[in-house]
Amino acid sequence: WFRAAHDEEIRPGDTVVVPLDVKPTNFMASLKDISQILYQLATTTAALQTVGAI
């Protein structure tokens, strides 16, 4: 599954699955969400260290 597509060849009897409705993702929106979560985790960790909980 995670190997490059050129490593394997399709053989007789193999099943090829084609998704019916593929929705593209917005890379920048995903990056914004991930960076916001990481920022919140860092802020929470710093706050907990400040009060001595960690």
C-alpha positions in Angstrom: 0.0 0.0 0.0 2.7 2.5 0.9 5.2 1.5 -1.8 5.7 3.5 -4.9 3.3 2.5 -7.7 6.1 1.4 -10.0 7.2 -1.4 -7.6 4.2 -3.6 -8.3 2.4 -4.6 -11.4 -1.3 -5.5 -11.8 -1.8 -9.2 -12.4 -4.8 -11.1 -13.6 -7.2 -11.6 -10.8 -6.1 -8.4 -8.9 -8.9 -6.1 -7.8 -8.5 -2.4 -8.6 -10.6 -0.1 -6.5 -11.6 3.3 -7.9 -13.2 5.8 -5.6 -16.5 7.2 -6.9 -16.4 10.7 -5.4 -12.9 12.1 -4.5 -13.0 15.4 -2.9 -9.8 17.4 -3.1 -8.3 18.8 0.1 -7.1 22.3 0.7 -3.5 22.0 1.8 -3.3 25.5 3.2 -6.5 25.0 5.3 -5.1 21.7 6.7 -1.8 23.3 7.4 -3.5 26.2 9.3 -5.5 23.7 11.4 -2.5 21.6 12.2 -0.4 24.6 13.1 -3.2 26.0 15.3 -3.4 22.7 17.2 0.4 22.6 17.7 0.4 26.2 19.0 -2.4 25.3 21.5 -0.4 22.3 22.7 2.7 24.3 23.1 0.8 27.0 25.0 -0.8 24.5 27.3 2.5 22.8 28.0 4.1 26.1 28.9 1.3 27.1 31.2 1.4 23.7 33.0 5.2 24.0 33.4 4.7 27.5 34.8 2.3 26.4 37.5 4.4 23.3 38.3 2.0 20.7 37.1 4.6 19.1 34.8 
